[in-house]
């Protein structure tokens, strides 16, 4: 395997795992997610939409066969992490985690063409 392909998967697998875990937690309405959503004042119905979007986006990154779908997944995750950073900043909580994940997403994006083979 080429170095770039390895870097793609090393960056992409954690992103996909994080988004699948997050999507499942959103769809199952886990207590900690619901508590966090209530704390920032986000409407509950939005959680189901985000849960489905995160699962579909993870699938698009894990199976990067369709270029346009993969590009939309990267864009959606970028907006998600930027929004998370802003939300954390606005509520006085640490935005380091979404920033770090955004950097890893950028690495995945940089090497995405290698994954298509």
Beta strands, then each sheet from edge to edge (+ up, - down):
end
